[in-house]
Amino acid sequence: MSDFNESFWSFYVAGLTLVGILACLLLLWVTARAKGVATADNSTGHVWDGDLREMNNPMPRWWVWLFVLTIVFSLLYLVAYPGLGSYPGELGWTTRGEYASEVEKANLDLAPLYAQFTIRKPEDLAGDALAMGVGERLFMNNCAQCHGSDARGSKGFPNLTDSDWLYGGTPEKIKETITGGRHGVMPPMAAVVGTPDDVKNVANYVLSLSGSPNDSVRAQLGKPKFTACAACHGVGGKGNQAIGAPNLTDDIWLHGYGEQAIIAMVDHGKTSDMPDQGGKLTEAQIHVLTAYVWGLSNKPAPARP
């Protein structure tokens, strides 16, 4: 699609736009000069329904000038606003600027509402019905697309209602995640683990860590090979929240369950991204959203009167 960024397409769009306007002007001029063949009674000779005749009268002047004004308006519009390819327009208007202006105005209008929330801790807000109503709307608009409307996630998208946190579930860590996003990478480890049979053994050992059904013989053979994974997941497989390495002992499987799913992870690795919301939401909105997400898996503190 890189060819659409070339200047040719800008000239192409601008040319089509101007040709269309000029074609309308030419059509108006040609039709104004054309003289229909009239009969003695000044009709064109076309008759419908017995007595409905088409007369050969010229177009009303006000109608002609309305067309002319429309064409003039379109030319002035293209000078003021973007419409001729990459030409930005003299007024510098953009959809992004309009959107940013509307968001800024909305944030100013809502500032008094959020002011009562920002002075309180997220743990306290989690017990406030009004704050949680606002937090739920923020979640639905910005998070539910991936984590689901019930926040229980799906394959590849974490469940936010349990106690399993890749990077930590404290309000501080949740706010950090929302603000800056997360970029998780597990590199392909098959070459480090060994042969395909070794990878299968490691997969069974990983299953054994959480008490999941596994081949016990292969699990024992895979235990020494797990040292290649221990650098991130820990010797006991309990993970490392500092780098987002999952806990392999809790029987929670983010990217799929079973021997084949684990083998695929070891063979191919996995890259996961959560986009940052810091540039989209205000600090106050993130504060309320943090309280809402924290409250999904924690018992909120009683609301203060």
N, C-alpha and C positions, 0 to 999 in steps of 0.2 A: 504493500500500500504506500510505499515511500514515494512513488511517482506522483501521488496526489499532492505532495508538498512542493512540487516544482512550480515555478512562476507561470508556466504555460497555462495551467488550469485557472489561475487567477484571471489572466487575459481572456481565456475562453469563456468564463462565466460573465465577465464584464461585457464582452462582445455580444453574447447572446442577449443580455439584458438591454443593451442599447439598441440592438437590431430590432428587438421586439417592440420597443417604444417607437422607434422610427417607422416601423411597419404599420403601426396603428395610425400614426400621423399621415403616412402616405395613403392608407386606405380611406381615411377621412377626406383627404384632398381629392382622390379619384372619384369617390362616390358623390362628392359635392359638385363636381364638374360634369358627371354623366347625365345625359338627358334621356329620359325614357320616351319611348314612342307612344304618343297619346292619340286618342281618338277625338272625334269632334266634341264629345261631352267631357273631355279632359280626364278620361279614365284610361287605364292600361289595357282594357279589354278583358281583364280577369273578373269573372262573376262566380259567386258561391251562393248556394242556397236560394237560387232564383233571383234575388235582388240585391245581394251584397257585392258591391263593386269596389275594386281597388282603384283609388284615384291617383293621379300623377302629380301630387302636390310636393313641393320641395320640403326638406326637413326643416323644422322650426329653428330660427336663428339661436334661440336660447339653448336649444339642445346641442347645436353645433359648438357653441361657445363652452358648453359644459364639458364636451369631449376635449376641447382645446385646453381648458383649465385643468382637466385631469392629467393630461400629458405634461403640462408645465409643472404641476404639483409633483408628479413622479420624478421629474428631473431635479427639482429642488430637494426632494427627499433624498435622492441618491447623493447629492452634494453634502447634505447635513449628516446623514446616517450611513453606516456600512451597508453596501449592497452591490458595489462594483468590484467583485473579486476580493482582493486583499486591501482595497482602499478603505481606511478606517472611518472616513467621514469627518467633516469639519468640527462637529460637536464632540467627537471622541466617545460617543456612547457605545457601550458593549453590554451584552447579556450578563457577563460576569460582574461588571460594575454595578448593574442594576440589582442583581441578586445580592451582592455584598451590601449595597445600600439598604435593601429591604431587611436583611438579616441584622444589620447594625441597628436599624430603627426598632425591630422587634426586641432585640436584646435590651435596648434602653427602656422600652415599655415594660419589660418583665423584670427589670432590675429590682424594683421594690419587693416583688414576690420572692426572689432568690436571696435578698438581703437577710431575711429572717432565717434562712437555712445555713448560710455560710458561717455564722457565728457559733454553730453547734457541731459537735463531732458526728461523723457518719454513724457511729454506733447508736447515738441518740436519735438521729433522723430516721433510722430504720424502724422506729416505733411510732413515727408520726404519719398518720393517714394522709395528710395533705402532701407532705414531702414524698411519700411513696407513690401517690397518684401521679405527681410530676415525674418522678423517677421512672415509673412504668411507661409513660408516654415517651420519654427520652430513650428508653430501652427499645420500645417498639419501632421507633423511627430510625435508630442507628445501630442496633445490635441484633434484633430479632431475625434479620435476613440470614445470619449465619448460625446463631445460637438457638433459633426457634422462638416462637411467641411464648412458650412455656419455659424458656431458658434451659431446656434439657439437652440442647445440642443435637448432634448427629455424628455420623462417621467423619472424623477429621475436624470436628468443631466441638470444643469442650462443653461438658455439662456444667452449668454454673450453680446447680442446686445441691450438689453433693460436697463432700469435704476434700475432694481431690483437686489440688491446685498445682499446676506446673511451675509457676513462678512465685507462689505464696498467696495466701488468702487473707492477709491482713488488709485493713482499709488502705494503708499506705501503699502496699504492693498492688492492690487493685487499681488505685488511682494512677500509679506509675504505668501500669499496663494500658489503661484507657488512654492516658495522655500521650505516651510515646509509642504505643503499639508493641508488637513482639515479632521477632524473626527467629523461628526455630529451625535448626538444621541437624539432621542425623546423616552423616556421610555413609555411603555404601561400605559395608564392613566385610563382605564375603572374602575378599582377597586377604584380609588380615586374619580372619577366623580360620581359613584353610580350605579344605575341599568341600564340595556340595554336601557330602556326608557329615562333615564337621558342622556345617551350618544347620543341618537338620538336628543334630545332637544338641546344639546350642538352643535351638527353638524349643526343644523338649525340656531343657533345663530352665528356660525362662518360664515355660508353663508351670513347671514344678514349684517355682518361687511363690506363686499365688495359690497353690493347691489345685490348679486346674488339671483336668485329665491329661495324662502324658505317658510316654513310654519311659518307664523308670530306668531301664538299661541305657537308653540313649541319653537320658537326663544326666546320669552319672558320668558318661563319656563326655558330655558337653560342658560339664562344670569347669574343667581346666581351661577350656577354650573361651569361657566367659570373661576371662581376664582382659580380653581385647575390648570388652564392653564396659568393664568396671571403671574405666577412667571417667566416664560420664555418669553411668547409672549406679556407681558404688559397688563395693565388693559384695554386699548383700543384696544389690539390686533395688535399693530403696530410693534411687533417684537423687537428683541434685537441683533444688529450686533456684540456685544461683544462675544456672545455665538453662533451666527449663527441661532438664532430663527427666522423663517420667519415672514414677515409682512402679516397678515391675512386680511388686509383691501384693498389690491391693485388688487384683482381679478386675481392674478397670482398663478397658482397651480402647484407646482413642481412634486408632487407625485400623481396627479390625481384630477379630479374635480367632485363635486357632493356629495350628502348626504352619499352614500355608501362608497365613497373613504375616506371621513373624518371619518366616523365611524370606518373603518378599521385602520386608523392611530391611533385613540384614543384607540382602542382595542389592537392592536399589537405593536404600536410604529414603529420606523424606525431608521435604522442605515445606514449612508452614509459615504463613504470614497472617498477622492480625494488623490491619491498618491503624495508624494512630488517629486519634480523635481530637488531639490538642489544637489543631488548626481549624477544626470544624465547630467544636463546642467551646463555650466560655468556661472559665475556671469554676464559676458557680454551678454551671450545669454538670460539669464533671464531678463536682463535690456531691451533688444530689444523686447522680447516677452511681457513684461509688457506694453510697449508702444503700441504694436499692439492690445492687449486685451483692454486696456483703450480706444484706438481710435475707437473700434467697437461700443461703446455707447456714445462717446463724440465727439464734433466737434474739430478736431485737430487744433493746432495753425499753422499759416502760416509758411512754411519752410523758414529758413534763407538762403540767397544766399551763 
